[in-house]
Amino acid sequence: MHCRAQLHEWGLLWTITTVAGGAVWFLDESSYRNLWCIGSSVMATIFPYNILSMMPDANRLLNNTVIKKLGVSWVRTKLDAYDKQHMYRTFVGLFVLGLWLYVMTKP
């Protein structure tokens, strides 16, 4: 059951976060309401980034014969690139969290 749920959890999390940010933007009447939309829009970039940029490399790296076919140096290079790609996701999430915490503290 966990493996089946794991396929959908990130897409669901992305959808809930994006829709919730958009809903709060729509319902908020303060002068800070556009920050909700900015945060939601920035957060919406994470899922397509994962699918288009990170997943092809991750699928190649998960192959059992990748070291035999492409060599250890290729794998090391791809793992370093994967770390940098993951750093983008982390910074985007932290940026949106900080932005939304800032907006929540405003009257």
C-alpha positions as CSV (number, residue, x, y, z in Angstrom):
1,M,0.0,0.0,0.0
2,H,2.8,2.4,0.8
3,C,4.4,2.1,-2.6
4,R,1.1,2.8,-4.3
5,A,0.6,5.9,-2.2
6,Q,4.1,7.0,-2.7
7,L,3.5,7.5,-6.4
8,H,0.8,10.1,-5.6
9,E,2.0,11.9,-2.5
10,W,4.2,14.5,-4.0
11,G,1.7,15.4,-6.7
12,L,-1.0,15.6,-4.1
13,L,1.1,17.7,-1.8
14,W,2.0,20.1,-4.7
15,T,-1.6,20.4,-5.7
16,I,-2.8,21.1,-2.1
17,T,-0.1,23.7,-1.5
18,T,-0.7,25.5,-4.8
19,V,-4.5,25.5,-4.5
20,A,-4.4,26.5,-0.8
21,G,-2.1,29.4,-1.6
22,G,-4.4,30.5,-4.4
23,A,-7.5,30.2,-2.2
24,V,-5.9,32.3,0.5
25,W,-4.9,34.9,-2.1
26,F,-8.5,34.9,-3.3
27,L,-10.0,35.3,0.2
28,D,-7.5,37.6,1.7
29,E,-8.4,41.3,1.5
30,S,-5.2,42.8,3.0
31,S,-2.6,44.7,1.1
32,Y,-0.3,41.6,1.4
33,R,-2.6,39.3,-0.6
34,N,-0.4,39.3,-3.7
35,L,2.3,37.6,-1.7
36,W,0.1,34.6,-1.3
37,C,-0.2,34.4,-5.1
38,I,3.5,34.8,-5.6
39,G,4.3,32.1,-3.1
40,S,1.8,29.8,-4.6
41,S,3.1,30.4,-8.1
42,V,6.7,29.8,-7.1
43,M,5.7,26.6,-5.3
44,A,3.9,25.5,-8.5
45,T,7.3,25.3,-10.3
46,I,8.6,22.5,-8.1
47,F,6.5,19.6,-9.4
48,P,7.2,20.2,-13.1
49,Y,10.8,20.8,-12.3
50,N,10.9,17.4,-10.7
51,I,9.3,15.6,-13.6
52,L,11.2,17.3,-16.4
53,S,14.7,17.8,-14.8
54,M,15.2,15.4,-11.9
55,M,13.2,12.3,-12.8
56,P,15.1,11.2,-16.0
57,D,18.4,11.3,-14.1
58,A,16.9,9.6,-11.0
59,N,15.5,6.8,-13.2
60,R,18.9,6.2,-14.9
61,L,20.7,6.2,-11.6
62,L,18.3,3.6,-10.1
63,N,19.1,1.2,-12.9
64,N,21.1,-1.8,-11.5
65,T,23.6,-1.8,-14.3
66,V,24.4,1.9,-14.6
67,I,27.8,1.6,-13.1
68,K,28.8,-1.2,-15.5
69,K,27.4,0.6,-18.5
70,L,28.4,4.2,-17.9
71,G,31.1,4.1,-15.3
72,V,31.6,5.3,-11.7
73,S,32.7,8.8,-12.8
74,W,29.5,9.3,-14.7
75,V,27.4,8.2,-11.7
76,R,29.4,10.5,-9.4
77,T,28.8,13.5,-11.8
78,K,25.1,12.8,-12.0
79,L,24.8,12.5,-8.2
80,D,26.5,15.8,-7.8
81,A,24.2,17.4,-10.4
82,Y,21.2,15.7,-8.6
83,D,22.3,17.3,-5.3
84,K,22.4,20.8,-6.9
85,Q,18.9,20.2,-8.4
86,H,17.6,19.1,-5.0
87,M,19.1,22.3,-3.5
88,Y,16.8,24.3,-5.9
89,R,13.8,22.5,-4.5
90,T,14.9,23.1,-1.0
91,F,15.5,26.8,-1.4
92,V,12.1,27.3,-3.2
93,G,10.3,25.5,-0.4
94,L,12.1,27.6,2.2
95,F,11.5,30.8,0.3
96,V,7.8,30.1,0.1
97,L,7.6,29.1,3.7
98,G,9.4,32.3,4.8
99,L,7.1,34.4,2.6
100,W,4.0,32.8,3.9
101,L,5.1,33.1,7.5
102,Y,5.8,36.8,6.9
103,V,2.4,37.3,5.4
104,M,0.7,35.4,8.3
105,T,2.3,37.8,10.8
106,K,0.9,40.9,9.1
107,P,-2.6,42.2,10.2
